[in-house]
Amino acid sequence: MDQWLLPAWLNAAMGRRLEALEADRFGARLWEADATLWKPDDEGHQGVIRNALGWLSVFEAVRGDVATLESFVDDLRSEGYRSAVLLGMGGSSLAPEVMRDVLGVREGYLDLHVLDSTDPAAVLAVEAAVDLETTAFIVASKSGGTTETASFHAYFYERLKELDGDHAGHHFMAITDEGTSLQKEALDQGFRAVFVNPSDIGGRYSALSFFGLVPAALMGIDLERLLDGARAVAVACGPEVPASENPALRLGALLGEAALAGRDKLTLLAEPPLRPLGAWVEQLVAESTGKEGRGILPVDLETPGDPAVYGDDRVFVSVGLQTVAATGYAQQVMDLAAAGHPVVGWELGDVYELGGMFLLWEIAVAATGRVLDIDPFDQPNVQESKDNTKRLLAGFVAGGELLEELPEGDGRVAFPVDDDELPAALAAFFAQARAGDYVALQAYVQPGERVWDDLQALRLELRDQLRLATTLGYGPRFLHSTGQLHKGGPNTGLFLQLVSRDQTDVEIPGQPYGFSVLKRAQARGDLGALRAHGCRALRIDLGDDPGAGVRRLAALVAGALDE
């Protein structure tokens, strides 16, 4: 069941857009994998798009592999494997993480841990959480060369070699495209399996491919039932369904038209059982739409507030379960609609309709790309931060230290949280805020429940005082999610980069630096990329105790906003 609570002007704009999509046969041409739906006169984009539409068929094609995957998992279980660790970033890790948190781990199957942080304490925390001898490792990278994934792989392979010698590779499996360096390395190291994914699927569209289904199988998730959810959405959004009755095209038209009218902050609301879905939607929307100075900012896990704290740049999409009893949350949604905010809501029959949600959002975002006249399948600005990071690491290798300034320089690098000049810097920073801006908290710290709660409190203070949308992400994880939009989207962000001092480092085998240096280089590299785009960014060093640093910063922010 879905509901559409829209202002009259937006309902009319959506209707006109749906008529245009129908006249262009968008739905039918999409299922035909017609690349000319986007950027038809640009051969560069056409080459990318033609090789990016495999997600439209993979959820049916992969059914032929379900029995093989289930047999593979049964072998692992019979050999005594009890845990799995997924080493991957962005599109290689988000869908499995969502499936774990929404669908759960079936009794007797492998408990899944996800490592997507280069914080050395995070690496050690994952190692401490499992018994290496009974743990299977999934090295997941479409390109095969993702820096973080390769570093995780090197570390845990070395640890398994210490335990099992030449049999270390038997603890590992890889998911990658055909012909990558990871595929070759996996064969050389004797990996248990290499799952070669179709190369015509981008990472953020790969939830229903091997990248999602291999980890799902390890957790004992019912793959056929999950894929049935996708099949049901494929029927509801099929090539013969009129655009006006196609839920995915309706959502895509709505998001696109709202963004063109200035409502470009997609605020995700969900009942607790489905709340984890937002992290996956965040990457899909931000990386697909945030380019050419356009884009939609997804706002995930921002605790709902009174309608008065929201600006006129919001669109709300809520997801719930029909089986969950009515709560005050439903009233909050109705209050937002009554205040004039556009609200779209879905109620799913059960959690296995998650498979359908993956496909519905993919189709919707493809349609939004058409409305915004962008290519929803490329990510032109992601490489900038990576290049800066490589340059900083090369300087470390050559000189033995990580230069805090890029060669061209960009002013003061960071304020310690106890710096006497920080209050004035915060006041000046937030004085730049304008209606329609957003504040992004980028936390290069060890993920944890306590520090997350502290960061969320800071985030809500900023939202309520400034009436701006806020986002919160751990670095470098967010670089593979919202990072593209930060550089390529509208220059409306105020970026607070929060770093801390690691108490220990962990060596990366084969590299002359450890995870702490890598994380610091990634943070510094992204700051350089933001400033190269003229973005407003402030870097704050939280000190030795990130939680205490965040709490002190929150007090300083409150004071700065009261001035």
GUVO-259434 format. One line per 8 residues: number of its first residue (from 1); their letters; for each residue x, y, z of C-alpha. Coordinates in pm, whole numbers, plus 32768, in hexadecimal, padded with zeros to 4 digits. Example, Ala and Ser with C-alpha at 12.3 -4.5 7.8 and 13.67 -1.06 7.14 Angstrom:
<zakols>
1 = AS = 84CE/7E3E/830C ~ 8557/7F96/82CA
</zakols>
This chain:
<zakols>
1 = MDQWLLPA = 8000/8000/8000 ~ 8080/815A/7FB1 ~ 8007/82BB/7FF3 ~ 805A/8403/7F47 ~ 801E/853C/8016 ~ 808F/8651/7F2D ~ 8053/87C7/7F0A ~ 7F79/8813/7DDC
9 = WLNAAMGR = 8095/88B9/7D19 ~ 8179/878C/7D3E ~ 8067/8694/7CEE ~ 8025/8754/7BAB ~ 8198/8762/7B51 ~ 81BB/85EE/7B91 ~ 808B/85AC/7AB6 ~ 811C/8672/7995
17 = RLEALEAD = 8269/85BD/79B6 ~ 81BE/846A/79B5 ~ 8108/84CB/7876 ~ 8257/8522/77DA ~ 82F1/83D7/784C ~ 81C9/831F/77B9 ~ 81E8/83D9/7670 ~ 8359/837C/7663
25 = RFGARLWE = 830A/820E/76B5 ~ 8400/822A/77D4 ~ 8382/80F4/7889 ~ 838A/8013/7759 ~ 84D9/8097/76E0 ~ 8570/806E/783B ~ 8523/7EF9/783B ~ 85B8/7EE8/76DE
33 = ADATLWKP = 86FA/7F75/7779 ~ 86EF/80A1/768F ~ 8820/8172/76EA ~ 87A0/829C/7621 ~ 86AA/82EF/7735 ~ 87C5/83BB/77CE ~ 88C1/84A0/7720 ~ 8872/8413/75C4
41 = DDEGHQGV = 895E/8500/750C ~ 8A8E/84C7/75EA ~ 8B52/8394/757E ~ 8C25/839C/76B9 ~ 8AF2/8379/7793 ~ 8A56/8280/76A4 ~ 8B80/819A/76CE ~ 8B55/81A3/7848
49 = IRNALGWL = 89DD/8173/783F ~ 89DE/8052/7749 ~ 8ABC/7F97/783D ~ 89EC/7FEE/7971 ~ 8890/7F5C/793B ~ 88C5/7DF2/79A3 ~ 8804/7E2F/7AE7 ~ 86C2/7E21/7A1B
57 = SVFEAVRG = 86EA/7CAC/79E2 ~ 87DE/7C28/7AE7 ~ 86D0/7BDF/7BEB ~ 8640/7ADA/7AFE ~ 8789/7A5B/7A71 ~ 8819/7A1C/7BCB ~ 8700/792A/7C23 ~ 87C1/7821/7B68
65 = DVATLESF = 88D8/7843/7C69 ~ 8806/7829/7DA4 ~ 882D/76B1/7DD0 ~ 89A6/76CE/7D9D ~ 89BF/77E3/7E9F ~ 88F5/771C/7F9B ~ 89D0/75EA/7F67 ~ 8B08/76BE/7F8E
73 = VDDLRSEG = 8A88/7743/80DB ~ 8A2A/75E7/8153 ~ 8B91/757A/8117 ~ 8C13/769A/81E8 ~ 8B23/7649/8302 ~ 8B80/74D9/82FF ~ 8CEF/753B/831D ~ 8CA7/7602/8458
81 = YRSAVLLG = 8CA0/7767/83D7 ~ 8BCF/7842/84BC ~ 8C1A/79A9/8451 ~ 8C58/7A70/8316 ~ 8D08/7BBE/82ED ~ 8CB8/7C8F/81BC ~ 8DDC/7D66/814E ~ 8D4D/7E6E/8066
89 = MGGSSLAP = 8CDB/7FD1/8033 ~ 8BA2/807E/7FB3 ~ 8AE4/7FAD/7EB9 ~ 8BA6/7E78/7F21 ~ 8B3B/7E8A/808E ~ 8A01/7F5B/80C1 ~ 88FA/7E69/803A ~ 8982/7D3F/8102
97 = EVMRDVLG = 898A/7E18/823A ~ 8820/7E80/81FF ~ 87B6/7D16/81C9 ~ 8863/7CAD/830A ~ 87BD/7DBF/83D5 ~ 8661/7D9A/833B ~ 8647/7C23/82F7 ~ 8734/7BA3/8400
105 = VREGYLDL = 8819/7A73/8411 ~ 876F/7921/840B ~ 87C7/7837/8529 ~ 88EF/7759/84D2 ~ 896B/7839/83B8 ~ 8A90/792A/83AE ~ 8A7A/7A6B/8477 ~ 8ADF/7B85/838E
113 = HVLDSTDP = 8BCC/7C9E/83F2 ~ 8C12/7DBF/8305 ~ 8D5E/7E76/8302 ~ 8D51/7FBE/8244 ~ 8E29/809D/8322 ~ 8F9E/80D8/830B ~ 8FA6/8146/8475 ~ 90A9/805B/8512
121 = AAVLAVEA = 8FD3/8024/8648 ~ 8EB1/7FBC/8567 ~ 8F8D/7EBB/84B8 ~ 8FFB/7E2D/8606 ~ 8E95/7E2D/8688 ~ 8E21/7D51/8569 ~ 8F45/7C64/85A0 ~ 8EF2/7C4E/8713
129 = AVDLETTA = 8D82/7C08/86CA ~ 8DC2/7AC2/860D ~ 8E83/7980/8629 ~ 8F67/7991/84FB ~ 8F77/7816/84DB ~ 8DFC/77FE/84A9 ~ 8DCE/793D/83DE ~ 8DA3/7963/8267
137 = FIVASKSG = 8E15/7AA7/81C6 ~ 8D66/7B44/809B ~ 8E46/7C2E/7FD3 ~ 8D4F/7CFB/7F07 ~ 8DB9/7DFC/7E03 ~ 8D27/7E3A/7CAB ~ 8E66/7ED8/7C2A ~ 8F41/7DE7/7CE9
145 = GTTETASF = 9022/7F06/7D53 ~ 8F62/7FC2/7E62 ~ 9070/8044/7F4E ~ 8FB9/7FFE/8091 ~ 8F4A/7EA2/8029 ~ 90A6/7E45/7FB2 ~ 9136/7EBA/80FF ~ 9039/7DF0/81C9
153 = HAYFYERL = 9080/7CC2/80ED ~ 91F7/7CDE/811F ~ 91D3/7CFC/8296 ~ 90EC/7BD6/82D1 ~ 9196/7AF6/81D4 ~ 92DB/7B2B/828F ~ 922F/7ADC/83D9 ~ 91A2/7998/834A
161 = KELDGDHA = 92F5/793A/82BC ~ 9380/794F/841C ~ 9275/7857/848A ~ 9245/7771/8360 ~ 9375/77A7/8285 ~ 9340/7744/811C ~ 91D2/76F4/8162 ~ 917F/785E/81BB
169 = GHHFMAIT = 90D1/7898/806F ~ 8FCB/7795/80C7 ~ 8F34/7893/81B7 ~ 8EFC/798B/809C ~ 8E0E/79C7/7F7C ~ 8E06/7AEA/7E87 ~ 8CF0/7BA3/7DD4 ~ 8D6B/7C73/7CB1
177 = DEGTSLQK = 8D4C/7CB1/7B3C ~ 8DED/7BE2/7A2D ~ 8F61/7C1E/79F7 ~ 8FAC/7CF1/7B2C ~ 90ED/7CE3/7BF4 ~ 9020/7C5A/7D16 ~ 8FAE/7B33/7C45 ~ 9117/7ADE/7BF1
185 = EALDQGFR = 918E/7B0D/7D56 ~ 9074/7A33/7DD9 ~ 90DC/7919/7CF0 ~ 924A/7944/7D4E ~ 91FB/7938/7EC2 ~ 911A/7809/7EA8 ~ 8FD2/78AD/7F04 ~ 8EB6/77BD/7F46
193 = AVFVNPSD = 8DE2/7866/7E39 ~ 8DDB/798B/7D4B ~ 8C81/7A0D/7CF0 ~ 8CA1/7ACD/7BAA ~ 8B8D/7BD0/7B97 ~ 8B02/7C54/7A4E ~ 8BD6/7D80/79EF ~ 8AAC/7E4B/7971
201 = IGGRYSAL = 8A32/7E9D/7AD2 ~ 8AB1/7FC7/7B98 ~ 8AFE/7F96/7D06 ~ 89D4/8059/7D8B ~ 88E6/7F94/7CAB ~ 8975/7E3F/7D10 ~ 889A/7DE3/7E3B ~ 87EF/7CC4/7D83
209 = SFFGLVPA = 892D/7C3D/7CE4 ~ 8A40/7B68/7D81 ~ 8AAE/7C98/7E4C ~ 896B/7C82/7F11 ~ 890A/7B17/7EEF ~ 8A4E/7A6A/7F53 ~ 8A54/7B10/80AC ~ 88DA/7ADC/80C5
217 = ALMGIDLE = 8905/7967/8087 ~ 8A10/7953/8196 ~ 8915/79E7/828B ~ 880B/78E9/822B ~ 8725/79E6/8189 ~ 861D/794B/80A8 ~ 86A2/79BA/7F55 ~ 8578/7949/7E88
225 = RLLDGARA = 848C/7A08/7F69 ~ 8568/7B3C/7F56 ~ 8570/7B28/7DDA ~ 83F8/7AF0/7DD1 ~ 83D6/7C4B/7E68 ~ 849F/7CDA/7D49 ~ 83D1/7C18/7C4C ~ 828F/7CA7/7CDB
233 = VAVACGPE = 8313/7E09/7CB5 ~ 8389/7DBB/7B54 ~ 8222/7D5E/7AFF ~ 818F/7E92/7BAA ~ 8289/7F6C/7AED ~ 828B/7EA2/79AC ~ 82B0/7F22/7848 ~ 8139/7F26/7805
241 = VPASENPA = 80D9/7FD8/7946 ~ 8076/8145/7906 ~ 8166/823C/79A4 ~ 804F/82CC/7A78 ~ 8017/8176/7B16 ~ 8184/8112/7B34 ~ 81F0/814A/7CA0 ~ 8363/8165/7C4E
249 = LRLGALLG = 832E/8260/7B35 ~ 8242/8325/7C13 ~ 8350/8338/7D1F ~ 845C/8393/7C21 ~ 8383/84A4/7B87 ~ 832D/852D/7CDE ~ 8496/853C/7D57 ~ 850C/85DC/7C14
257 = EAALAGRD = 83FD/86E4/7C03 ~ 8420/8734/7D74 ~ 8599/8762/7D4A ~ 8569/8847/7C1F ~ 8485/891C/7CFA ~ 8586/892F/7E15 ~ 850A/880F/7EEA ~ 8647/8744/7EBF
265 = KLTLLAEP = 8670/86B7/8021 ~ 85DF/8556/801A ~ 859B/850B/8187 ~ 8576/8398/81CF ~ 848E/832A/82E5 ~ 845E/81C0/8348 ~ 83CB/80ED/845D ~ 84E3/803D/851E
273 = PLRPLGAW = 84D2/7EEB/8466 ~ 851B/7F96/8318 ~ 85F5/80B6/838D ~ 873B/8016/830F ~ 86BE/8032/81A6 ~ 870D/81A5/81AC ~ 8886/8170/819C ~ 8864/80B9/8051
281 = VEQLVAES = 876E/81B8/7FC2 ~ 885B/82CC/802E ~ 8974/824B/7F51 ~ 8891/81FD/7E2A ~ 87F4/8358/7E24 ~ 8926/8428/7E7A ~ 8A1C/8380/7D91 ~ 8922/8363/7C72
289 = TGKEGRGI = 889C/84C7/7C78 ~ 89B0/859F/7D0E ~ 8A6A/8625/7BDF ~ 8A7A/8748/7AEB ~ 8A16/8832/7C05 ~ 88CD/877B/7C30 ~ 885B/866B/7D19 ~ 8782/85F4/7E37
297 = LPVDLETP = 880D/85E1/7F97 ~ 878F/84AE/8052 ~ 8760/84F1/81C6 ~ 876E/83AA/8288 ~ 8743/8367/83FD ~ 86F1/84CF/8450 ~ 8600/84A9/8574 ~ 84AB/8537/8512
305 = GDPAVYGD = 8462/868B/85A6 ~ 834A/8786/85B8 ~ 82E2/87FF/845C ~ 835D/895C/84BB ~ 84CB/88EE/84B9 ~ 84C1/8897/8347 ~ 8500/8986/8229 ~ 844A/898E/80DD
313 = DRVFVSVG = 854C/88AB/803A ~ 84CF/875E/80C0 ~ 841F/862F/802D ~ 83CA/8515/811D ~ 83B8/83A4/80C2 ~ 834E/82B2/81D0 ~ 8357/8137/81D9 ~ 82A7/8058/82D3
321 = LQTVAATG = 8215/7EFE/8305 ~ 80A3/7EB2/82FF ~ 80DD/7DBE/841C ~ 816B/7EC8/8505 ~ 806A/7F63/85ED ~ 801A/80D2/85B8 ~ 8107/81B9/8674 ~ 813A/832C/86A6
329 = YAQQVMDL = 821F/8319/8577 ~ 80F1/8308/848F ~ 8067/8446/852B ~ 81B3/84F5/84F0 ~ 8197/84A2/837E ~ 8038/852F/836E ~ 80A8/866C/8423 ~ 81B8/86A2/831F
337 = AAAGHPVV = 80BB/8683/8205 ~ 7FCB/8771/82B6 ~ 80E7/886F/82C9 ~ 8108/8869/814E ~ 822E/877B/8128 ~ 821A/8671/8018 ~ 81FE/8517/80B6 ~ 8202/83C4/800C
345 = GWELGDVY = 81CC/828B/80DA ~ 81E9/8115/80A1 ~ 8172/7FF8/817B ~ 8209/7EA5/812D ~ 8155/7D5E/816D ~ 828C/7CBE/8200 ~ 8401/7CF9/8219 ~ 844F/7C1E/80EB
353 = ELGGMFLL = 83B5/7D28/8010 ~ 8508/7DCC/8047 ~ 8573/7D2A/7EFF ~ 8463/7DEC/7E50 ~ 84C9/7F2E/7EFB ~ 8627/7F0A/7E6B ~ 859E/7EF2/7D09 ~ 8494/7FFF/7D38
361 = WEIAVAAT = 8595/80FE/7DAB ~ 8684/80A2/7C91 ~ 8575/80E0/7B8C ~ 8507/8220/7C3A ~ 8667/82AF/7C41 ~ 869A/8256/7AD3 ~ 855E/831D/7A86 ~ 85D2/843F/7B61
369 = GRVLDIDP = 8711/844A/7A94 ~ 863D/847D/795F ~ 857F/859B/7A07 ~ 86C0/8646/7A78 ~ 876C/860A/7929 ~ 8897/855C/79C5 ~ 893B/8409/799C ~ 88CC/8340/7ACE
377 = FDQPNVQE = 89D5/8234/7A94 ~ 8B20/82EF/7AA4 ~ 8BDD/8388/7BCA ~ 8CC3/848E/7B2E ~ 8D47/852E/7C6E ~ 8D8F/83FF/7D47 ~ 8EF1/83DD/7CC3 ~ 8F5B/8538/7D3A
385 = SKDNTKRL = 8F76/84DB/7EAA ~ 9021/8394/7E4D ~ 9127/844B/7D82 ~ 916D/853A/7EA0 ~ 918D/8415/7F8E ~ 9286/8367/7EAA ~ 9351/84A7/7E94 ~ 935D/84CB/800E
393 = LAGFVAGG = 93BC/835F/803E ~ 94D0/8382/7F3A ~ 9555/84A7/8003 ~ 954D/83D2/813D ~ 960D/82BA/8093 ~ 970F/83AF/800F ~ 973B/8482/8147 ~ 96C7/83AE/8268
401 = ELLEELPE = 95B1/8497/82D3 ~ 9454/84EE/8261 ~ 9455/8657/81F0 ~ 932B/870C/8280 ~ 9328/8806/8163 ~ 92F9/87AA/7FF9 ~ 9409/884A/7F22 ~ 932A/8966/7EAE
409 = GDGRVAFP = 92BF/89BA/8013 ~ 9161/8A1D/807A ~ 917A/8AE9/81B6 ~ 9162/8A67/8319 ~ 9147/88EF/8324 ~ 9095/88A2/846B ~ 9022/8931/85B8 ~ 905C/885F/86F1
417 = VDDDELPA = 8F15/8846/87AE ~ 8FB3/88FE/88D4 ~ 9042/8A17/87FB ~ 8FE3/8B6F/8881 ~ 8FA4/8BE2/871C ~ 8EA9/8AD0/86CE ~ 8D6F/8B7D/8758 ~ 8DA6/8CA7/8673
425 = ALAAFFAQ = 8DF4/8BC1/854E ~ 8CAE/8B02/8588 ~ 8BE5/8C43/859D ~ 8C7C/8CBF/8457 ~ 8C4B/8B6D/83B2 ~ 8AD9/8B52/8404 ~ 8A9F/8CC0/83B1 ~ 8ACB/8C52/8247
433 = ARAGDYVA = 8993/8B76/8258 ~ 8877/8BC7/816B ~ 871B/8B3B/8140 ~ 8733/89FC/8071 ~ 888E/89A2/80F1 ~ 88E2/8867/81B1 ~ 89E0/8809/82BE ~ 8AAC/86CC/8290
441 = LQAYVQPG = 8B60/8633/83B9 ~ 8C80/855B/833E ~ 8D0C/8493/845F ~ 8E5A/83E6/842E ~ 8E43/832B/8578 ~ 8E0A/81C5/85E8 ~ 8C99/8172/85B6 ~ 8BE5/812E/86FB
449 = ERVWDDLQ = 8A94/8159/87A1 ~ 8B01/8260/88A0 ~ 8BB9/8341/87AC ~ 8A96/831D/86B6 ~ 89A2/8396/87BE ~ 8A84/84BF/8807 ~ 8A9E/8512/8694 ~ 8925/84F3/866A
457 = ALRLELRD = 88ED/85E7/8788 ~ 89D6/86DF/86DD ~ 8925/86A5/8594 ~ 87CB/86EA/8622 ~ 8846/8828/86CC ~ 88BE/88A3/8579 ~ 8779/8846/84CB ~ 8697/88E2/85CF
465 = QLRLATTL = 875D/8A25/85F0 ~ 87AF/8A5C/8480 ~ 8678/89B7/83EA ~ 875E/8907/82F4 ~ 876B/879D/8287 ~ 8884/86D7/8328 ~ 8943/859D/82CD ~ 8A2F/84C8/839B
473 = GYGPRFLH = 8B26/83C9/831B ~ 8C5E/8313/8388 ~ 8D95/8342/82B6 ~ 8E02/82AE/81D0 ~ 8CB5/81F5/81AF ~ 8BF6/832A/813E ~ 8CF0/8367/8024 ~ 8C54/8239/7F79
481 = STGQLHKG = 8AF4/82BA/7FB9 ~ 8AB9/8432/7FC8 ~ 8C1A/8497/7F62 ~ 8BC0/84BF/7DF3 ~ 8AA3/85AE/7E41 ~ 8B7B/867B/7F2E ~ 8C65/86D7/7E11 ~ 8B88/86B3/7CDF
489 = GPNTGLFL = 8A36/8726/7D5E ~ 89B8/8882/7DB6 ~ 8AB5/8949/7E81 ~ 89C9/8966/7FA8 ~ 8A83/889D/80AE ~ 8B31/890C/81EB ~ 8C25/87F7/823B ~ 8CA6/87B3/8399
497 = QLVSRDQT = 8DC2/86B7/837D ~ 8E04/861C/84D0 ~ 8F49/8560/8509 ~ 8FE8/84C4/863D ~ 9138/8442/86AD ~ 9152/82C9/8699 ~ 91DA/8222/87D2 ~ 9275/810A/8706
505 = DVEIPGQP = 92BD/80B1/859F ~ 929E/7F6B/84E1 ~ 9394/7F16/83CF ~ 931A/7ED2/826E ~ 93EA/7DB0/81E5 ~ 94AB/7E17/80B1 ~ 948E/7F8B/80F8 ~ 9580/8075/81AF
513 = YGFSVLKR = 945D/810D/8273 ~ 9341/8095/834B ~ 91CA/80CA/835A ~ 91E9/8207/842B ~ 92BE/82B0/8321 ~ 91D2/8237/820F ~ 90A2/82C2/82C6 ~ 914D/8411/8303
521 = AQARGDLG = 91B3/8426/8196 ~ 904D/83DD/8129 ~ 8FC4/84EE/820B ~ 90C5/85EA/8198 ~ 9098/8588/802C ~ 8F22/85BA/8038 ~ 8F47/870A/80E7 ~ 9028/8777/7FCB
529 = ALRAHGCR = 8F29/8706/7ECA ~ 8E11/87C2/7F79 ~ 8EDA/8901/7F88 ~ 8F43/88DD/7E1C ~ 8DCF/88F1/7DCA ~ 8DA6/8A2B/7E9C ~ 8CE1/8972/7FA8 ~ 8CC2/89FC/8107
537 = ALRIDLGD = 8D81/890A/81E5 ~ 8E0C/8918/8346 ~ 8EEC/880C/83DC ~ 8EEB/87CC/8553 ~ 8FD5/86E7/8614 ~ 8F0E/863F/872A ~ 9045/85CE/87E3 ~ 908D/8481/888B
545 = DPGAGVRR = 8F25/8441/88FC ~ 8E35/8473/87D5 ~ 8CFD/845D/88AD ~ 8D75/8564/899F ~ 8DE8/8636/8878 ~ 8C91/8625/87D5 ~ 8BE5/8688/8919 ~ 8CCD/87B2/8943
553 = LAALVAGA = 8C93/8812/87D9 ~ 8B1A/8800/880C ~ 8B33/88F9/8929 ~ 8C06/89E2/8852 ~ 8B11/89C4/8730 ~ 89EC/8A18/8815 ~ 8AA4/8B4E/8886 ~ 8AFE/8BB3/8724
561 = LDE = 8997/8B8F/86AE ~ 8912/8C5C/87D1 ~ 89E9/8D89/8775
</zakols>
